Amino acid sequence: MEILVSILVGILFTAGLYLVMARSLLRIVLGTAIIGHGALLLMLTTPGLQQGEPPITGGDAVSFSDPLPQALILTAIVINFATMGFFLVLAYRSYKELGTDDMDKLRGTEDD
């Protein structure tokens, strides 16, 4: 199962990098979001996908699952969502002010 999730992480990173290298500001924002989701999936699979009882039950279970990766991922999801919201507002505001989302025009390097 870890191999399948690792392949999915690679696909997400590849798609995110492809979108980040585009000229459109909206594609760059979506690419950073996809890379963030790939990083979250990578954090989940790094310690290994474990199966076991929750550590809160206190029963006589043979193995317990580690709650630390889930706690880190929940925190990272909130941070990723806030960053994505900020980037979307920034992209919308720059589009309304400048009338374009083309990165070359925003940098001023493209001749009109």
Residue, then its C-alpha position, 0 to 999 in steps of 0.5 A: m500500500e505504501i508503494l501505491v501512495s508513494i506513486l500518488v505522491g510523485i504524481l501530485f508533485t509532478a502535476g503541481l510543479y507543472l502548474v507552478m511553471a505555467r504563466s497564469l497566476l491562477r495555475i501557480v496558485l493551484g500548483t502550490a495547493i497540489i504540492g501541499h496536498g502531496a506533502l501532506l500525503l508524504m507526511l502520512t506515509t513516511p512513518g509507514l501505514q500502520q494498523g492498530e487500535p487507537p491509543i486512547t482505548g487502553g484495552d488489551a490491544v496488541s498494537f497501537s497506531d501513532p497519533l502524531p502524524q495525524a495531528l501534524i497533518l491536521t495542523a498542516i491542512v489548516i495552514n495549507f488552507a489559509t495559505m491557499g486562501f491568501f494566494l487566491v485573494l492576492a491573485y484576484r486583487s492583482y487581476k482586478e488592479l492590473g487586468t491580467d494574470d499573465m506572469d510575464k506581463l505582471r513582471g513587465t518583461e513582455d513587450d506590448 
